[in-house]
């Protein structure tokens, strides 16, 4: 039996051989290969087949949402990156004498979470390929069949288009030890998964782009269109059974619209748990302080049944009222399930404080949102919270990773800045998959005078 180190070394050697060939590919060649991959997976029949097999294997999420990731989300991602140059000279600034040249990273280790094993390999594979890298995928053991199938299809597309299929390799018997060794030997890790794996990526001795935990908190003030807001929250909350890190986790609602908002959420399929039902729900959702796998991204009726709650047939998600934040109030944390926590506030400063307290406990740096038509409130929230994104009047779960209806980079990897223990505070996209060489030529520029450098900035300071 091969050692872990030797097993990964063999995969790395195969990847490097393939990557050396890809290094000679033109921009047109990598774009054609990427287009073929995205198009193939966006076909309805294959998308549904993979989605159904994924849900059957993992018991996470739902078929329609996973199908939509392949048919809608990945084409949107490709549309956004396809004009980004990744080969040769990518930018020139004659005035500053600067020329930028894109170069491959080499071999990328791609961690694949069990919550998104159908789309993450395509996303990381396509962006890696466009930058002429090879990618080795480390799937979660609970979703390895799905990830293996997806990677095998990508390999077939490469091979029949004259590219080495070993540009994509998937570990067929994944384990934590193999993933850690892969991160140690690869040139860069794209880490998506549990907090432990992200920390391991940063401790591997190699560069890594990690993501942070989600726990999106959304403020609803008195100026919001409440009916429209309720509909958007249902969309954002229920996508893929709330498996994504961007799904709405808590609402902070102004007291003047609190009751009406709850009524409208119930019309959208929300079920408001009684205090007794909330207590039973808490018992089944957490085991020894950790989320139970029995509720993560599971259908709402299954969660309700576990807690002994009788819900109407049209229920889309559960709601619980909360006032506290922190370890003693687990509903204030990330739930990765069709359970939504609701808070009430009176003054807007109180809402900002609530967002900060909740995200400091869970989801630091990730994102928050607001439904408001008060621009001052929107900017107050953005200026005074430690989150990398503030989503305004949109379904948070659908908008935070980029969408046709906003200007964010479409992605499946969301950086949370130093607050979340990450090196990036933006959505990870094509530029993060390549190295850049800067060519600097001499320019005709004279040194600035002291007056030009300092201006009036020293007029009222002691020096």
Residue, then its C-alpha position, 0 to 999 in steps of 0.5 A: x500500500x502506497x504511503x499518503x505522500x507517495x500517492x499524492x506525489x504520483x498525482x502531482x507528477x501526472x498533473x505537472x506533465x499535463x500542465x506543461x502541455x497546457x502552458x502552450x495553449x492559446x487564449x482561444x484554446x482554453x476558452x473553447x475547452x472551458x465553453x465546452x465544459x460549461x455547455x455540456x453540464x448545462x444541458x437539462x438531461x445531464x444537469x438533472x441526472x447529476x442533481x438527482x444522483x447528488x441528492x441520492x448520494x449526499x441527502x443534502x439539498x434538492x434536485x431543482x436547486x442543484x440542477x439550476x447551479x449547472x444550467x444557470x449559475x455556471x453559464x453566468x460565471x462563464x459569461x462573466x469571466x470569458x472575456x478576462x484575458x488569462x494568456x500572454x499580455x493581459x494589459x498595457x499602460x503606455x503612460x506608466x510604462x507597464x505591461x502585465x503578463x498572465x502566467x499559470x500557477x501550476x497545480x491547484x488543489x481544489x477542496x470540494x465540499x459535500x454541500x456543493x459537489x456537483x458544481x464546485x469541481x466545474x467552477x474551480x476546474x474551468x477557472x483553473x483551466x482558463x489560466x492554463x493550470x492543472x487541478x487536482x480535486x479532493x472531494x468530501x468522502x460523503x459526496x465522492x461519487x458525484x464529484x468523481x462523475x463530474x470530473x470524469x466527464x470533464x476529463x472526457x471533454x478534454x481528451x476528445x478536444x486534444x487536451x491532456x485529461x490529467x489537467x483534471x484529476x480527482x482523488x478516488x478514495x478521499x480522506x482528510x490525510x490525503x487532502x492535507x498532503x495534497x495541499x502540502x504538495x500543490x502550488x496553491x489550494x482553493x479551499x472550500x469546506x469545513x473550517x478545519x479544512x480551511x485552517x489546514x489549507x492556511x497551515x499547509x506551507x503553501x499559498x491558499x485562498x480560503x472561505x469563511x463560515x456564513x451566517x447572513x443577518x438581514x435588516x428590515x427597516x420601516x421603509x422596506x416594501x414588506x411584501x416584496x421583501x418577504x418573497x425575496x427572503x423565501x427565495x434566498x432562504x430556501x435555495x438548495x434547502x439552505x445548504x449555501x453559506x449565503x442563505x438568510x440565517x437571521x432577520x433583524x426587523x424594525x418594531x413598527x413592521x415586525x408583526x406585519x413582516x412575520x405575517x407576510x413571511x407566513x404567507x410565503x410559507x414560513x412557519x412560526x414556532x411556538x416557544x415550546x416548539x422552539x425548545x424541541x427544535x433546538x434539541x434536535x438541531x444541535x448535538x454537543x454544541x454542533x449542528x446535527x447532520x440530520x437537519x443540515x440542508x434537509x427538507x423542512x418537513x423532515x426537520x419538523x418531524x424530528x422536533x415533533x412539530x406539525x406543519x402545514x403542507x405548504x411550509x417552506x421554512x421554519x421561524x423562531x423568535x430570538x432576543x439573545x446572541x452567543x453560545x447560550x442562544x444557538x439560533x443566533x449562529x449559522x444553521x445551514x438549514x431551513x430555519x430562520x431566526x427573527x429579532x426585533x429592534x427599535x433604533x437603527x443603531x440597535x440593528x447595527x449592533x445586533x448585526x455585529x454581535x451576531x456575526x462576531x459570534x458566527x460568520x465574522x466578515x462574511x456578509x449582511x443585508x438590508x431591505x430598505x429604501x433609506x439610503x442613509x440606513x444602507x450606508x450606516x450599515x455598510x460603514x459600521x459592520x465588519x462584513x465584506x458584502x452588504x446585499x441591498x434589497x435582494x434575496x441574500x442566498x441568491x445574490x451574495x455569490x453574484x447574480x445577473x441582477x447585481x455587479x458582484x463576481x459570480x462565484x462559488x467561493x466567497x472570501x471573508x477578509x481578515x475578519x473571517x481568517x481569509x486573505x481576500x475580502x471579495x468573491x474569488x474569481x478568475x484573477x485569483x487563478x493566475x500569476x501576473x508578471x509586471x514589465x516596468x519600462x522607464x517613463x519620463x517623470x520628474x520627482x514631485x516637489x515637497x509641496x506636491x507631496x504634502x500639500x496642506x496636510x501638515x498645516x495643523x499637525x505637530x512635526 
